[in-house]
Amino acid sequence: MQLILQEKGIVPISDNPQRLSDVAPEIFKSLPSKKSVKKAVKNGLVYVNGKKGHTADYMSGGELLELYQDCSVKNKPVIDIPIDVIYEDEFLAVVSKPAGLVVSGNKKRTLENALPANLKKSKQEGALDYPEPIHRLDYPTSGALLVGKTRKAVIELNKIFENREITKKYMAVAVGEMNTAGIVEKDVDQKYAKSAFKVLHTVVSDKFKKLNLVELTLFTGRRHQLRQHMASLGNPILGDELYGIEGLILKGKGLYLHSFLLEFYHPFLDKPMKLTVQIPNKFMRIFPDSLEK
């Protein structure tokens, strides 16, 4: 790794020793939460008195904490997959992730590896050769994805997510009879998770009895959260082979879950942003009178 010092600070003296994960957010402006600290520590970017830190390390005061950035380009491939760019400036972009493409990972064919070929490199200081996705969408999920184009932008946009200062809305097709609207608060992977749903339209189906066009709002960002929450209501998302009801799974058409709206305040241009991505045609074929082309 090619590490560059980003921030440093001295832990205040305290009679009650605290874990590194509790102290670091008070020292580092770019790590506003325990979650972000744990991620940085896991990646070997936090040092305590010159040695790599661990989240369980106890700080009594007087320790020198240093936060580094990994600026090395790890010989990542650039792949030529056309990605629709919904919005782009020197700091960030919103792209439309196709269904059936992973956002990042060890595979060559990822959205992250396709970004350099689809976005213009920023002219700002700290421009990234590989723009960085700020959040994730599941492999079968399509739609709006926020991307940081500079190191500072990645830090600020991560803060927006950590502080839940962004609105994320999805469109889904849910199976079965269901209430018109509601809130779901149900833990996912033993962590608090909250979603909201609102039925926009319902059609009768011979196979599924009823199919519902549902607007979903994501308040927390747990893995598979919306899919698990809808399944917990007895209304799984159409095409969900993991959480669907046996015998009521539509195969070959993919998952009917699409991120259609991101709304947040631009941390650099000082203006509100409301960005939408067109609903896929497969939704329109089920609800031709409810969705505009």
N, C-alpha and C positions, 0 to 999 in steps of 0.2 A: 504493500500500500504506500502511496505517496501522501503523507500526512502534512497538513498545514494547520498551525494553531489558529483557532477561531475565537475562543474566549478563555479567560482564566480568572480565578478569584480565590480568596482565602476564606475558609470556613470560620464563621464567628465562634468564639469560645462559648461553651455551654456546659452546664452542670449535668445535663442529661444527653448522653451520646445518642446520635440519630443515624439511621441508615443513610447510605449514599443516595439511595433513590428518593429519600425525603428531603435531603439537603440540596441536591443538585439543582432542582427547579428554582431555588432562591439565588443561586450563584449564576446560572446560565440563562440568559434571556431567550435563547433559541430552543431551550428545552423546558416548555411550560408545564409539563406534567410528568408523573411517574412513568407513564407509558412511553413517552418520548425518551426519558432517561434510560429505561431498560433497553430500548432499541439501540441507543448509542453505545451503551456498555456492551451489549451483545456483539456489536460490530467492532469492538475494540477501540472506540474513539474517546473514551473518558479515562483520564489518568489521575491517580492520587499520589502526590509526592513523587512523580516521575515513573510510577508503575501503573500498569493497567488496573483499573478499578473493577469492583464487583458490586452488584446492587445490594448485597447483604453486608458490605463493609460498614463498620460503625465509625462515625466521625465525632471526635471530642472537641474539635476546634483547633485552628492553626494549620490545618492541612491545606496544601496547595492543590486545587482542582484545575485541571486543564481539559478543554474540549477541542478536539481536532476534527478537521474535515478530510475525507479521503478524496483526493483530487486525481487519482490515477485512473486512466482509461484501461479497463481490464480486457483489452483485445476483443471487445464485443463486436459481433457482426452487425452490419447494417443490411436489412432486408428490404426489398422493394415490394411492399404491400400498400396499395392505395388506401389511405385513411382520410375520411372527410374531416376537414378542419372547419369547425363552427365559428371559432373566434381565435384571433392571434394578435399579440402585440410583442413588445420587446421583453416582457417579463413572464407572461403566461400564455397558455392556449387552452381551449376546450375542443376536444376532438370527439368524433363519434366512433366508439369501439364497435367493430362488427361482432356478432355472435360467433362463437366457435374459435375465438382467439384469446389466449391467455395474456394478461397485462404484462407480466414479467416472470422471470424465473430462469431455470437452467437451460431451457429449450432455446433453440435458435429462432424459431418462429414465434416471436412475441410482439405485442404492440410497442413495447419500449424500444425494441430493436428496429421498428419501422418508423419511429418518430423522426430521426435525423433526415430521412428522405422525404418527409412530408411537411416539416416545419423549417422556417428560416432560422439560422443561428442568430442569437441575440447579439447586439452590438454593445450591450451593457457589460460592466465589469463583472467578472465571475460567470460569464456565459458558459453553459454546459454543452459539451459535444453531444451528449445524450440527454435530452430533456427528460425530466423525471416525473412519472405519474404520482400524483399526491394521494390518491386512494385507489381502491381496487373494485373491479366488477368481476363477478364469476365468469368462468369460461363460456357458459351458454347465454349470459346476459349481454344485451347490447345497450348502446346509448352513450350519454354524456360523461366524459372523463376529463378531470382538471389536471393540467400539466404545468410544472414549473420549468422555466427556461434558464434561470440563473440560480446560483447557490443561495443568494439572499431571498429570491422569490420562493424557493422550496421551503426555506425556514418560515417565512411569513405565511405562506399558504398552509403549511402544516399547523401553525398556530390557529388559523381559522377553523380547521377541522377539530383540533384539540379542544377549543373553546366552544365548539358547536355553533359557530357564527355563519353557518351555511345552510341553505335549504336544499334538500335533495328530494325530488319527486320522481316516482316511477309510474308507468302504466303496465297493467297486468291483466290477464284473463284468468279468472278464478272459476272453479268448477262447483256447481251445486247451489242449493238454496242458501241465501245468506242475508244478514242484516244490511240495511242501507249504508250504515256508517258506524265507526267505532274506533276505540283505542285498544291496542294489544300491548300489555306489559308482561312479558314472559322472558325469563332468563334464557340466554343462549350460551352454551358452554360454561355454565355457572357464572355468567356475567349479566348484569342488568341490561335489558334491551327493551326499546320502546318503538312502536310503529303505529301509524294511523291508516285507516282505509275508508274509502268512500266509493260506493257503487254508482257509476255514471249511466250504465245501460245494461239491460239484461235481455238475452234472446233464449228461446226454447230450442233444445237440441235433442234429437232422438237418442243419441248415445249418452250424452252427459246430463240430460234433463234440462239443466240451465247452465248457461255460460254468462259470466258477468264481466263487463269492462270495469276495472277497478283502478282508481287513482290511489297510490300508496305514498305515504310520507315517511321517510326514514329519519328518526331522531337520534339513534345510536347506530354505530356501524359494525355490527358483529357479522362474522362469516355466515353466509346463508340465512341471515336474519329474516328477511321478508319471506323467503321460501318456507322457513320453519314456522313463522308466525301464521301465515295463511293456512298451512297444513294443520296447525293446532286448532284452528277454527273449524276444521272439517271442510275447508274450501281451498284445496291445493291449487297451485298455479298450473294451468294447462301446459302439458309437455314436460312436467317435472318428474323425471324417472327416479329421482332419489327420495322425494318426499310425497309423491303422488299416491293415490289410492289404487290398489291393484285392480285391473280391469277397466280403470278410467284414466288411462295414460295414453295420450296421443303421441305416437312415435313418428319420427321422420320429419317433423315440422319445427323441432327445436323448442326451447323454452319461451313461453309468452311473457317475458319480463323485460322491460325496456326503461332505461333511465332517460327521461325526457326533459328534465329541468334542473338547472343549477342556479341558485341565486345567492349572491354574496357581495361584500363591499371590496372593491379593488384596493389593495393595500398600497399601491404605488401611484395609480392615476386618480385616486381619491374620488371615486364615483361608484354608485351601485351598479351591479351587473346582473342581468337576468337573461340567461342563455338557454335556448330550447333546441331539442333535436327532433326531427320529424319522426312520427310514429311509423314503424315498419308496415309494409303492405299486407303482411299476413294478419295483422290486427284488423285492417280495413276490410279484408275479405269476410271476416266474421261480423263486423259491425259497420257495414257500408254507409248506414245513415247517421252514424254517430261521430265519425271521424272525418275531418276535412283532408282531402288529398293535397 
